[in-house]
Amino acid sequence: MFGIVSDLSRWAIPVVLLLVPLIAMIRGVSVFETFVEGAEDGFGTAIKTIPYLVAMLVAISVFRASGALDMLVGICAPVLDKVGVPAEVLPHAIMRPLSGGAALGIATDIIKTDGPDSFIGRLVSTMQGSSDTTFYVLTLYFGSVGISRYRYSIISGLTADFTTLVASVYICHKVFG
Protein backbone atom coordinates (compact mmCIF):
# COMPACT_ATOMS: atom_id res chain seq x y z
CA MET A 1 0.00 0.00 0.00
CA PHE A 2 2.71 2.51 1.00
CA GLY A 3 4.71 1.61 -2.11
CA ILE A 4 1.83 2.68 -4.33
CA VAL A 5 1.40 5.97 -2.46
CA SER A 6 5.15 6.58 -2.62
CA ASP A 7 5.20 5.94 -6.37
CA LEU A 8 2.14 8.15 -6.93
CA SER A 9 3.63 11.01 -4.93
CA ARG A 10 6.95 10.70 -6.75
CA TRP A 11 5.28 10.96 -10.17
CA ALA A 12 2.45 13.42 -9.38
CA ILE A 13 4.33 16.66 -10.09
CA PRO A 14 6.11 15.48 -13.27
CA VAL A 15 2.81 14.17 -14.65
CA VAL A 16 1.02 17.46 -13.90
CA LEU A 17 3.90 19.44 -15.42
CA LEU A 18 3.58 17.34 -18.56
CA LEU A 19 -0.23 17.21 -18.75
CA VAL A 20 -0.97 20.93 -18.31
CA PRO A 21 1.07 22.11 -21.34
CA LEU A 22 -0.09 19.09 -23.35
CA ILE A 23 -3.77 19.85 -22.70
CA ALA A 24 -3.17 23.54 -23.41
CA MET A 25 -1.55 22.69 -26.77
CA ILE A 26 -4.46 20.40 -27.66
CA ARG A 27 -6.87 23.25 -26.90
CA GLY A 28 -4.89 25.62 -29.13
CA VAL A 29 -3.32 27.75 -26.41
CA SER A 30 0.12 29.06 -27.26
CA VAL A 31 1.87 27.61 -24.22
CA PHE A 32 5.19 29.46 -24.39
CA GLU A 33 3.66 32.90 -25.01
CA THR A 34 1.15 32.37 -22.22
CA PHE A 35 3.93 31.29 -19.88
CA VAL A 36 6.02 34.37 -20.73
CA GLU A 37 3.01 36.64 -20.24
CA GLY A 38 2.34 35.08 -16.84
CA ALA A 39 6.00 35.41 -15.88
CA GLU A 40 5.89 39.13 -16.76
CA ASP A 41 2.80 39.60 -14.61
CA GLY A 42 4.46 37.67 -11.78
CA PHE A 43 7.57 39.85 -12.00
CA GLY A 44 5.42 42.99 -11.85
CA THR A 45 3.63 41.65 -8.79
CA ALA A 46 6.96 40.84 -7.15
CA ILE A 47 8.20 44.40 -7.75
CA LYS A 48 5.00 45.84 -6.24
CA THR A 49 5.30 43.67 -3.13
CA ILE A 50 8.94 44.48 -2.29
CA PRO A 51 8.22 47.73 -0.36
CA TYR A 52 5.57 46.00 1.76
CA LEU A 53 7.88 43.07 2.43
CA VAL A 54 10.78 45.32 3.46
CA ALA A 55 8.54 47.37 5.77
CA MET A 56 7.22 44.20 7.42
CA LEU A 57 10.69 42.71 7.92
CA VAL A 58 12.04 45.96 9.42
CA ALA A 59 9.10 46.21 11.83
CA ILE A 60 9.63 42.62 12.96
CA SER A 61 13.36 43.15 13.43
CA VAL A 62 12.75 46.27 15.53
CA PHE A 63 10.17 44.43 17.64
CA ARG A 64 12.57 41.59 18.39
CA ALA A 65 15.75 43.68 18.78
CA SER A 66 14.14 46.25 21.09
CA GLY A 67 13.42 43.62 23.72
CA ALA A 68 9.67 44.23 23.48
CA LEU A 69 9.07 40.57 22.64
CA ASP A 70 11.01 39.37 25.68
CA MET A 71 9.22 41.88 27.90
CA LEU A 72 5.83 40.72 26.66
CA VAL A 73 6.77 37.08 27.29
CA GLY A 74 7.85 37.95 30.84
CA ILE A 75 4.55 39.69 31.55
CA CYS A 76 2.42 36.85 30.16
CA ALA A 77 4.41 33.91 31.57
CA PRO A 78 2.62 33.64 34.96
CA VAL A 79 -0.81 33.58 33.33
CA LEU A 80 0.26 31.07 30.70
CA ASP A 81 1.72 28.71 33.29
CA LYS A 82 -1.65 28.60 35.07
CA VAL A 83 -3.46 27.48 31.90
CA GLY A 84 -0.85 24.91 30.86
CA VAL A 85 0.90 26.85 28.10
CA PRO A 86 4.70 26.82 28.32
CA ALA A 87 5.95 30.42 28.19
CA GLU A 88 8.72 29.32 25.81
CA VAL A 89 6.22 29.02 22.95
CA LEU A 90 4.84 32.54 23.38
CA PRO A 91 7.48 34.17 21.14
CA HIS A 92 6.47 31.75 18.40
CA ALA A 93 2.77 32.43 18.97
CA ILE A 94 3.42 36.17 18.74
CA MET A 95 5.71 36.02 15.71
CA ARG A 96 3.69 33.53 13.66
CA PRO A 97 1.00 36.06 12.62
CA LEU A 98 3.78 38.48 11.65
CA SER A 99 6.33 36.39 9.80
CA GLY A 100 6.59 32.74 8.87
CA GLY A 101 10.37 32.93 8.61
CA ALA A 102 10.80 34.52 12.03
CA ALA A 103 8.39 32.01 13.57
CA LEU A 104 10.23 29.13 11.92
CA GLY A 105 13.50 30.46 13.33
CA ILE A 106 12.00 30.58 16.82
CA ALA A 107 10.54 27.09 16.39
CA THR A 108 13.93 25.81 15.25
CA ASP A 109 15.62 27.32 18.32
CA ILE A 110 13.01 25.78 20.63
CA ILE A 111 13.42 22.36 19.01
CA LYS A 112 17.23 22.60 19.21
CA THR A 113 17.00 23.52 22.90
CA ASP A 114 14.26 21.16 24.07
CA GLY A 115 14.33 18.46 21.42
CA PRO A 116 11.80 17.47 18.76
CA ASP A 117 10.16 14.83 20.94
CA SER A 118 9.66 17.12 23.95
CA PHE A 119 6.21 18.48 24.71
CA ILE A 120 7.35 21.99 23.84
CA GLY A 121 8.93 20.80 20.58
CA ARG A 122 5.76 19.01 19.56
CA LEU A 123 3.61 21.97 20.60
CA VAL A 124 5.61 24.51 18.62
CA SER A 125 5.62 22.16 15.61
CA THR A 126 1.85 21.83 15.82
CA MET A 127 1.49 25.59 16.11
CA GLN A 128 3.81 26.16 13.13
CA GLY A 129 1.84 23.78 10.95
CA SER A 130 -1.64 24.91 11.90
CA SER A 131 -1.43 28.70 11.91
CA ASP A 132 -0.85 31.34 9.27
CA THR A 133 1.00 34.62 8.86
CA THR A 134 -1.96 36.97 9.20
CA PHE A 135 -0.19 40.33 9.09
CA TYR A 136 2.21 39.14 6.43
CA VAL A 137 -0.72 38.16 4.21
CA LEU A 138 -2.57 41.41 4.88
CA THR A 139 0.48 43.60 4.37
CA LEU A 140 1.99 41.87 1.39
CA TYR A 141 -0.94 40.54 -0.58
CA PHE A 142 -3.59 43.09 0.25
CA GLY A 143 -1.09 45.93 -0.13
CA SER A 144 0.22 44.71 -3.47
CA VAL A 145 -3.23 44.72 -5.05
CA GLY A 146 -4.27 48.02 -3.49
CA ILE A 147 -6.72 46.86 -0.83
CA SER A 148 -6.59 49.52 1.88
CA ARG A 149 -9.78 48.74 3.80
CA TYR A 150 -9.17 45.42 5.53
CA ARG A 151 -12.55 45.48 7.29
CA TYR A 152 -12.74 42.35 9.42
CA SER A 153 -9.67 40.61 7.99
CA ILE A 154 -7.41 41.45 10.93
CA ILE A 155 -9.97 40.37 13.51
CA SER A 156 -10.74 37.17 11.62
CA GLY A 157 -7.08 36.33 11.09
CA LEU A 158 -6.08 36.98 14.71
CA THR A 159 -9.09 35.02 15.95
CA ALA A 160 -7.99 32.10 13.78
CA ASP A 161 -4.41 32.43 15.08
CA PHE A 162 -5.60 32.46 18.70
CA THR A 163 -7.89 29.50 18.03
CA THR A 164 -5.02 27.49 16.55
CA LEU A 165 -2.88 28.32 19.60
CA VAL A 166 -5.58 27.09 21.97
CA ALA A 167 -6.34 24.04 19.81
CA SER A 168 -2.62 23.19 19.52
CA VAL A 169 -2.17 23.34 23.30
CA TYR A 170 -5.31 21.26 23.90
CA ILE A 171 -4.45 18.64 21.27
CA CYS A 172 -0.82 18.34 22.37
CA HIS A 173 -1.88 17.92 26.00
CA LYS A 174 -4.37 15.20 24.98
CA VAL A 175 -2.08 13.38 22.54
CA PHE A 176 1.36 13.85 24.11
CA GLY A 177 0.36 14.42 27.76
C-alpha positions as CSV (number, residue, x, y, z in Angstrom):
1,M,0.0,0.0,0.0
2,F,2.7,2.5,1.0
3,G,4.7,1.6,-2.1
4,I,1.8,2.7,-4.3
5,V,1.4,6.0,-2.5
6,S,5.1,6.6,-2.6
7,D,5.2,5.9,-6.4
8,L,2.1,8.1,-6.9
9,S,3.6,11.0,-4.9
10,R,6.9,10.7,-6.8
11,W,5.3,11.0,-10.2
12,A,2.5,13.4,-9.4
13,I,4.3,16.7,-10.1
14,P,6.1,15.5,-13.3
15,V,2.8,14.2,-14.7
16,V,1.0,17.5,-13.9
17,L,3.9,19.4,-15.4
18,L,3.6,17.3,-18.6
19,L,-0.2,17.2,-18.8
20,V,-1.0,20.9,-18.3
21,P,1.1,22.1,-21.3
22,L,-0.1,19.1,-23.4
23,I,-3.8,19.8,-22.7
24,A,-3.2,23.5,-23.4
25,M,-1.5,22.7,-26.8
26,I,-4.5,20.4,-27.7
27,R,-6.9,23.3,-26.9
28,G,-4.9,25.6,-29.1
29,V,-3.3,27.7,-26.4
30,S,0.1,29.1,-27.3
31,V,1.9,27.6,-24.2
32,F,5.2,29.5,-24.4
33,E,3.7,32.9,-25.0
34,T,1.1,32.4,-22.2
35,F,3.9,31.3,-19.9
36,V,6.0,34.4,-20.7
37,E,3.0,36.6,-20.2
38,G,2.3,35.1,-16.8
39,A,6.0,35.4,-15.9
40,E,5.9,39.1,-16.8
41,D,2.8,39.6,-14.6
42,G,4.5,37.7,-11.8
43,F,7.6,39.9,-12.0
44,G,5.4,43.0,-11.9
45,T,3.6,41.7,-8.8
46,A,7.0,40.8,-7.1
47,I,8.2,44.4,-7.8
48,K,5.0,45.8,-6.2
49,T,5.3,43.7,-3.1
50,I,8.9,44.5,-2.3
51,P,8.2,47.7,-0.4
52,Y,5.6,46.0,1.8
53,L,7.9,43.1,2.4
54,V,10.8,45.3,3.5
55,A,8.5,47.4,5.8
56,M,7.2,44.2,7.4
57,L,10.7,42.7,7.9
58,V,12.0,46.0,9.4
59,A,9.1,46.2,11.8
60,I,9.6,42.6,13.0
61,S,13.4,43.2,13.4
62,V,12.8,46.3,15.5
63,F,10.2,44.4,17.6
64,R,12.6,41.6,18.4
65,A,15.8,43.7,18.8
66,S,14.1,46.2,21.1
67,G,13.4,43.6,23.7
68,A,9.7,44.2,23.5
69,L,9.1,40.6,22.6
70,D,11.0,39.4,25.7
71,M,9.2,41.9,27.9
72,L,5.8,40.7,26.7
73,V,6.8,37.1,27.3
74,G,7.8,37.9,30.8
75,I,4.6,39.7,31.6
76,C,2.4,36.9,30.2
77,A,4.4,33.9,31.6
78,P,2.6,33.6,35.0
79,V,-0.8,33.6,33.3
80,L,0.3,31.1,30.7
81,D,1.7,28.7,33.3
82,K,-1.6,28.6,35.1
83,V,-3.5,27.5,31.9
84,G,-0.9,24.9,30.9
85,V,0.9,26.8,28.1
86,P,4.7,26.8,28.3
87,A,6.0,30.4,28.2
88,E,8.7,29.3,25.8
89,V,6.2,29.0,23.0
90,L,4.8,32.5,23.4
91,P,7.5,34.2,21.1
92,H,6.5,31.7,18.4
93,A,2.8,32.4,19.0
94,I,3.4,36.2,18.7
95,M,5.7,36.0,15.7
96,R,3.7,33.5,13.7
97,P,1.0,36.1,12.6
98,L,3.8,38.5,11.7
99,S,6.3,36.4,9.8
100,G,6.6,32.7,8.9
101,G,10.4,32.9,8.6
102,A,10.8,34.5,12.0
103,A,8.4,32.0,13.6
104,L,10.2,29.1,11.9
105,G,13.5,30.5,13.3
106,I,12.0,30.6,16.8
107,A,10.5,27.1,16.4
108,T,13.9,25.8,15.3
109,D,15.6,27.3,18.3
110,I,13.0,25.8,20.6
111,I,13.4,22.4,19.0
112,K,17.2,22.6,19.2
113,T,17.0,23.5,22.9
114,D,14.3,21.2,24.1
115,G,14.3,18.5,21.4
116,P,11.8,17.5,18.8
117,D,10.2,14.8,20.9
118,S,9.7,17.1,23.9
119,F,6.2,18.5,24.7
120,I,7.4,22.0,23.8
121,G,8.9,20.8,20.6
122,R,5.8,19.0,19.6
123,L,3.6,22.0,20.6
124,V,5.6,24.5,18.6
125,S,5.6,22.2,15.6
126,T,1.9,21.8,15.8
127,M,1.5,25.6,16.1
128,Q,3.8,26.2,13.1
129,G,1.8,23.8,11.0
130,S,-1.6,24.9,11.9
131,S,-1.4,28.7,11.9
132,D,-0.9,31.3,9.3
133,T,1.0,34.6,8.9
134,T,-2.0,37.0,9.2
135,F,-0.2,40.3,9.1
136,Y,2.2,39.1,6.4
137,V,-0.7,38.2,4.2
138,L,-2.6,41.4,4.9
139,T,0.5,43.6,4.4
140,L,2.0,41.9,1.4
141,Y,-0.9,40.5,-0.6
142,F,-3.6,43.1,0.2
143,G,-1.1,45.9,-0.1
144,S,0.2,44.7,-3.5
145,V,-3.2,44.7,-5.1
146,G,-4.3,48.0,-3.5
147,I,-6.7,46.9,-0.8
148,S,-6.6,49.5,1.9
149,R,-9.8,48.7,3.8
150,Y,-9.2,45.4,5.5
151,R,-12.5,45.5,7.3
152,Y,-12.7,42.3,9.4
153,S,-9.7,40.6,8.0
154,I,-7.4,41.5,10.9
155,I,-10.0,40.4,13.5
156,S,-10.7,37.2,11.6
157,G,-7.1,36.3,11.1
158,L,-6.1,37.0,14.7
159,T,-9.1,35.0,16.0
160,A,-8.0,32.1,13.8
161,D,-4.4,32.4,15.1
162,F,-5.6,32.5,18.7
163,T,-7.9,29.5,18.0
164,T,-5.0,27.5,16.6
165,L,-2.9,28.3,19.6
166,V,-5.6,27.1,22.0
167,A,-6.3,24.0,19.8
168,S,-2.6,23.2,19.5
169,V,-2.2,23.3,23.3
170,Y,-5.3,21.3,23.9
171,I,-4.4,18.6,21.3
172,C,-0.8,18.3,22.4
173,H,-1.9,17.9,26.0
174,K,-4.4,15.2,25.0
175,V,-2.1,13.4,22.5
176,F,1.4,13.9,24.1
177,G,0.4,14.4,27.8
